[in-house]
Amino acid sequence: MRTTVGIIGAGPAGLLLARLLHNAGIDSVVLESRDRAYVEQRQRAGILEQGTVDVLRAAGAGGRMDREGLRHDGIELRFARERHRVDFPALTGGSSVMVYAQTEVCKDLVALQLKEGGPLLFEAEALAVEGVETERPRVRFRHKRNEGNEGSEGSEGNEGNEDVLECDYVVGCDGFWGVARQAIPAEHSRVFERTYPFGWLGILADVPPSHDELVYARHDRGFALLSMRSPAVSRLYLQVPEDTDAGSWADEEIWDELERRFETADGWSLERGAITSKSVTPMRSYVHEPMRHGRLFLAGDAAHIVPPTGAKGLNLAVGDVVTFARALVHLEETGSAERLDAYSETCLRRVWQAERFSYDMTTLLHRAPDATPFEDRVQLARLRRIATSRAAGTDLAEGYTGFPLD
């Protein structure tokens, strides 16, 4: 097989990149190790920054998002039993965010790719990326050619044979454990990371959200977040020790703890419902530099990970692939590789701002296991500064709604 851009991974980043390239008349092939059902059901982020919303609309992938997504013009901060709203449009000149789950973004982009785009091969496991320092990099992969494997070519027989995809460029959107990042020699890499001594116990519950915007609560017992997936489904989180087993928490115990941490002086109440899933998310910050080696480009979790507090993961991935697509179009139109050569530097400026914002949000709202009374008071002072200072509130609102994609 031969294409201009070989894309490893059919998460939001890989699928959106394929769409952007298709719209620009540049061919690509997407390799995804999982089947379509897994890709469309994989639970991840649910908050889209203003820039991400604008990109999806411009790419022709925003129709259902605009019909079914929930626009949010702010968040609520809770601490010391008080409630303080951060008004995004008022502080940013009109920016907001959209609650629209990653599962739905993937469904929309998969449907578009299968209908209009280039090959999207499910159950095509990338084994290695080779020749990235040459003009003909290639991806070795094993494709499970089942009849009805939508988007694949030659889907009958020959199950499990090894194939080679030759490309002009390879973009690794295959996450932290994928083969793309492993193709960059250690002597050409530098890693920055931080782990946190707590995680998030997350639940999905069949109950309408108890507030119409996200609520971020700082409590002496730990952080809590009230979010949602739809008008009928709530998504809630509790700060827990990093080694917590989700199954060790009974449903009523979870609701009781959420009520404690969201408690306010004005009598606000939390609605309970049937919990349909539980999981624990670890908290980690990670950046791989550079994000390019030869003709291999890293995007999304393959290059960087942020703690979920700032809702930046999916949005950073979108920024990466937009930067790559624009740079490749610039090369096609002008013959200049200047923007491609600057890919890593351009992306990393935005990545580090998002890492900084996510770190600030995490340390602002979570109580460390060994926190001292002094640190508790400083944390409360930071929160009160945001609640009472337009300048401090603007910094949070600008970071939350998203840093520029340019």
ABEGO torsion letter per residue (X at the ends): XBBABBBBEABAAAAAAAAAAAAAGBBBBBBBABBAAAAAABBBBABBBAAAAAAAAAAGAAAAAAAABBBBAEBBBBBGGBBBBBBAAAAAGGBBBBBBBAAAAAAAAAAAAAAABBBBBBGBBBABBBGAABABBBBBBBBBBBBGBBGBBGABEGBGBBBBBBBABBBBAAEAABAAAAABBAAABBBBBBBBABBBBBBBBBBBBABABBBBBBBAAEBBBBBBABAABBBBBBBBBAABBAAABBAAAAAAAAAAAABBAAGBBBBBBBBABBBBBBBBBBBBOBABBEABBBBEAAABBBBAAAGAAAAAAAAAAAAAAAAAAAAAAAGBAAAAAAAAAAAAAAAAAAAAAAAAAAAAABBBAABBAAAAAAAAAAAAAAAABAAAAAAAAAAAAEBBAX
